[in-house]
Amino acid sequence: RSHRIRLLLTRHIAYEVDGQAYLTIQLRRYTEPLTPLPGAGSEVDEYEQNLLVLKLSRKLTSRVGLSLQYGSFRNGARRGGGFYRKNVYTISLEASI
């Protein structure tokens, strides 16, 4: 069984700056017992994925744009503390020819 929620918001903020927010929440529940690995339990588990991305972008000229982006990611099994988290910061310069 899997449940996924996605949300995208886009808005013009000010000074020709556009903002975007993207959110994904996903939960999977495995109802069948997993094949046990040596040293691991065989209990039913759940997998969760959360993703949040915030982006600001602005056109500097008719051919050049600049954007700043922050992403927060969290994935892993809910039981046993098997999560990993990752934060990504991005600056990009866009150019058209």
N, C-alpha and C positions, 0 to 999 in steps of 0.2 A: 504494500500500500504506500502511496506517495502523495504528498500534498505540497503544492508550490504556490507561492504568492509573489507576484511581481508588480512593481509600482514604478512609474516613470513620471517625474514632474519636470516641466521646462517653463522657465519664466525669464522675461526681459527684466533685468534689475535696474540699472541706471548707467549713464555714460557709455552707452552702446555695449554693455556687458550682459551676456546671457548666462543664466545659471541652469544647471541640470542636476537632478538627484535621481539615482537609480537604486532600487532596493529589491533584493530577491531573498526570500526565505523559503527553504525547502526542508521537508522532513520525510524520511523514508523509514518505514517500519518493516523489518524482515520477520514474517510470521513463521517461516520454516526454520528449524534449527540448522545452524551452520555446521559444516563438517569440522570436527574439532582438530585443531593443530596441536602438536606437542607443546605442552605448557600453557595452553589457552583454553578457556571455557567454551562450552557449546551452547550457551544461553541465547535466547532471542535478543537481537540488538537493534538499535535504531541509529540511523546516520542523519546528520544535520548539516546543512550548508547555509551560511548567511553571507550576504554580499551587500555592501553599501558603497556607492561611488558618488562623489560630489565633484562637479566640474564647473569652472568659470571660463568663459571664452569671450574674446573680443577681436574684431577685425581692426588691424592697425592701419592698413591701406586697402585698396581694392584687391590687392594680390597677396597680402601678408596678414596672417592672423596669429594670435597668441592664446594659449589655453593652459590653465593650471588645473590639476586633477588630484584628488585624494581617493584612495580605495582602501576599504577595510574588508578582509576576508577571514572567514572562520569555517573550517571544515573538520569533520571527524565523527567518530562514534560517541554517542552520548554517555554510554556506560564506560567506566574504567578510565575516564579522563584522557581519551585519545584524541583530543582536539589539537589543531595547530592554528595559529593566528598569523596573519600577514598584513602589514600596512604598506601601501605603495603610494609614493608621491611622484607626480609626473609634471614636467614643464615641457610644452611642445610649441614649436614655431612652425606654422603652416605656410607654405608658399605655393602659388600657382604660376605656371609659365605660359 
